[in-house]
Amino acid sequence: MHRKICSIGNSRGVSIPVDVLEKLDLSVGSDVDVKLDEDKSRIIVEPVRKKKYPKGVDREFVSQVNEFIKKYEPALKELAKK
């Protein structure tokens, strides 16, 4: 589908058709990742999807585990060597 680049403040943008947004479950305010594929001279726009955790594991638990790992990283690395 053909689109033109337009000005958005000091940036430039491309409109995305509503039917495409609906198929990807995206709306105004949704996070997307913009990448440049220099080898193929193309711009890639992908939805940012929140990680889904296994049943019984929530975001708070994952946060606590990450804090533990960060706090005890040197000791954990030493234990891993044994």
C-alpha positions as CSV (number, residue, x, y, z in Angstrom):
1,M,0.0,0.0,0.0
2,H,1.3,3.4,-1.0
3,R,1.8,6.1,1.6
4,K,3.5,9.5,1.6
5,I,5.9,10.8,4.4
6,C,4.4,13.8,6.2
7,S,5.6,16.3,8.7
8,I,4.8,15.8,12.4
9,G,6.3,18.7,14.3
10,N,10.1,18.4,13.8
11,S,9.8,14.7,12.8
12,R,8.4,12.9,9.8
13,G,5.8,10.1,9.8
14,V,3.7,7.8,7.8
15,S,0.0,7.1,8.4
16,I,-1.1,3.5,9.0
17,P,-4.5,2.4,7.8
18,V,-7.1,1.6,10.5
19,D,-7.7,-1.9,9.1
20,V,-4.0,-2.7,9.5
21,L,-3.9,-1.4,13.1
22,E,-7.0,-3.4,13.9
23,K,-5.5,-6.6,12.5
24,L,-2.5,-6.1,14.8
25,D,-4.6,-5.0,17.8
26,L,-3.0,-1.5,17.8
27,S,-4.4,1.9,18.5
28,V,-3.3,5.4,19.1
29,G,-0.7,5.3,21.9
30,S,0.4,1.7,21.2
31,D,4.1,1.2,21.4
32,V,6.0,0.1,18.3
33,D,9.6,-0.6,17.5
34,V,11.2,1.1,14.5
35,K,14.2,-0.5,13.0
36,L,16.3,0.3,9.9
37,D,17.4,-2.6,7.7
38,E,20.2,-1.0,5.9
39,D,21.1,-4.1,3.8
40,K,17.6,-4.1,2.2
41,S,17.0,-0.3,2.5
42,R,13.8,-0.7,4.4
43,I,12.1,0.6,7.6
44,I,10.5,-2.1,9.8
45,V,7.8,-1.1,12.2
46,E,6.8,-3.8,14.7
47,P,4.4,-3.8,17.6
48,V,6.0,-4.0,21.1
49,R,4.2,-6.9,22.8
50,K,4.3,-7.3,26.6
51,K,5.9,-10.5,27.7
52,K,3.5,-13.2,28.8
53,Y,4.5,-15.0,31.9
54,P,3.6,-18.6,32.8
55,K,0.6,-19.2,34.9
56,G,1.3,-18.2,38.5
57,V,4.1,-15.9,37.6
58,D,3.3,-12.2,37.6
59,R,5.3,-9.0,36.8
60,E,6.0,-8.3,40.5
61,F,7.6,-11.7,41.0
62,V,9.7,-11.3,37.9
63,S,10.8,-7.8,39.2
64,Q,11.8,-9.3,42.5
65,V,13.8,-12.1,40.9
66,N,15.6,-9.5,38.7
67,E,16.4,-7.4,41.7
68,F,17.8,-10.5,43.5
69,I,20.0,-11.4,40.5
70,K,21.3,-7.8,40.2
71,K,22.0,-7.6,44.0
72,Y,23.8,-11.0,44.2
73,E,25.2,-11.2,40.6
74,P,28.9,-11.5,41.7
75,A,28.1,-14.4,44.1
76,L,25.8,-16.1,41.6
77,K,28.6,-15.9,38.9
78,E,31.0,-17.5,41.4
79,L,28.5,-20.2,42.3
80,A,28.0,-20.9,38.6
81,K,31.7,-21.7,38.1
82,K,31.6,-24.5,40.7
